[in-house]
Amino acid sequence: MLKNKTFDIILFLFVFSLLFGFVPGLFAARQDAGILREKVEYSAAALKDPFESPIVENVVDLKKNAAEVKLPVLKVQGLIWGGNFPQAIINNKVVRVDDEVDGAKIVSIEKDGLWVSFNDKQYNLSSPVAVTKSVKNPGGIK
């Protein structure tokens, strides 16, 4: 019976020392043998910006191509602006607001001329009367 008590006490001390580290050299190899990992450094210099649109380059190219396309030749031959539906004669065609002539959309027709939209830009085309007045009387003297 004494042997069992001695064995129990030794076993208790051994487990106690393992739990609280009183036997430093017994499991030293196990404690020092941690997981070895390489040091990882983060550098975003070669990576793309996650907030940058992937389409930006294509949009810039489209804007360059749009800038290269010029307004087609639109000859304003007459304006009718006083009625319910203002009209204009452009390149021998009668057009109203929202009509298209050679890819240019008619935005508004006024007394002095008309506004057209082409490639997201607005252009003012003056009336043929205003052009002839300025040519006949360039100084504006009456």
C-alpha positions in Angstrom: 0.0 0.0 0.0 2.9 2.3 0.7 4.2 1.6 -2.8 1.0 2.7 -4.4 1.0 6.0 -2.4 4.6 6.6 -3.4 3.9 5.9 -7.0 0.8 8.2 -6.8 2.9 11.0 -5.2 5.6 10.7 -7.9 3.1 10.6 -10.6 1.3 13.7 -9.2 4.6 15.6 -8.9 5.6 14.6 -12.5 2.3 15.8 -13.9 2.4 18.9 -11.8 5.9 19.8 -13.0 4.8 19.2 -16.6 1.9 21.5 -16.3 3.8 24.3 -14.5 7.2 23.8 -16.1 9.3 22.7 -13.2 11.2 20.2 -15.4 12.8 22.7 -17.9 15.0 20.3 -19.8 12.6 17.4 -20.2 10.5 18.8 -23.0 12.8 21.7 -24.1 13.2 20.3 -27.6 9.5 20.2 -28.1 9.0 23.7 -26.8 11.8 25.2 -29.0 10.7 23.3 -32.1 8.1 25.9 -33.2 6.8 26.2 -36.7 9.5 27.8 -38.9 8.0 30.4 -41.3 9.6 32.6 -43.9 9.4 36.3 -43.4 6.9 37.7 -45.8 7.1 41.4 -46.8 4.2 43.1 -48.6 4.9 45.4 -51.4 2.2 46.7 -53.6 4.4 48.5 -56.1 4.0 45.9 -58.8 0.3 45.3 -58.2 -2.8 47.0 -59.7 -4.8 49.4 -57.7 -8.0 47.5 -56.6 -10.1 50.8 -56.7 -9.0 51.7 -60.3 -11.5 50.9 -63.0 -10.3 48.2 -65.4 -12.0 50.1 -68.3 -10.2 53.4 -67.9 -7.7 52.7 -70.6 -10.4 51.8 -73.1 -12.4 54.9 -72.2 -9.4 57.2 -72.8 -8.9 55.5 -76.2 -12.5 56.1 -77.1 -12.3 59.8 -76.2 -9.2 60.1 -78.4 -11.0 58.5 -81.3 -14.1 60.7 -80.7 -11.9 63.8 -80.8 -10.4 62.8 -84.1 -13.9 62.6 -85.8 -14.8 66.0 -87.1 -18.3 67.5 -87.4 -19.7 66.7 -90.9 -20.3 69.5 -93.3 -23.8 70.9 -92.4 -25.0 73.6 -94.7 -27.9 75.6 -93.1 -30.1 76.8 -95.9 -33.1 78.0 -94.0 -34.8 78.3 -90.6 -38.5 78.2 -89.7 -38.6 79.0 -86.0 -41.9 80.9 -85.2 -44.4 78.0 -85.4 -45.3 75.1 -83.1 -42.6 72.9 -84.7 -39.4 74.8 -85.5 -37.8 73.4 -88.6 -34.5 73.9 -90.5 -33.3 73.1 -94.0 -29.9 71.4 -93.7 -28.1 69.8 -96.7 -31.4 70.0 -98.7 -33.3 68.1 -96.0 -36.1 69.5 -93.8 -35.4 68.6 -90.2 -37.0 69.2 -86.8 -35.6 69.0 -83.2 -34.4 65.4 -82.4 -33.8 64.6 -86.0 -30.4 63.5 -87.3 -28.4 64.7 -90.3 -25.2 62.9 -91.1 -24.9 61.7 -87.5 -25.4 65.1 -85.9 -28.6 65.4 -83.8 -30.6 68.6 -83.9 -30.9 69.9 -80.3 -32.7 73.2 -80.8 -33.7 75.6 -83.6 -33.8 79.3 -82.8 -34.0 82.6 -84.6 -30.3 83.1 -84.9 -29.3 79.5 -85.8 -29.5 76.0 -84.4 -27.6 73.8 -82.0 -26.5 70.3 -83.0 -24.9 67.5 -80.9 -22.2 65.4 -82.4 -19.9 63.0 -80.4 -21.1 64.4 -77.0 -20.3 67.9 -78.0 -22.6 70.8 -78.9 -22.1 73.0 -81.9 -23.9 76.2 -82.9 -24.7 76.6 -86.6 -25.7 80.2 -87.4 -28.6 81.0 -89.7 -27.8 81.8 -93.4 -29.2 85.3 -92.9 -26.8 86.0 -90.1 -23.9 84.8 -92.3 -24.9 87.0 -95.2 -25.4 90.0 -93.0 -21.9 89.7 -91.5 -20.3 89.2 -94.9 -22.1 92.2 -96.5 -21.6 94.5 -93.5 -18.4 93.2 -91.7 -17.9 96.3 -89.6 -21.5 96.3 -88.4 -22.0 99.9 -89.7 -25.5 100.7 -90.9 
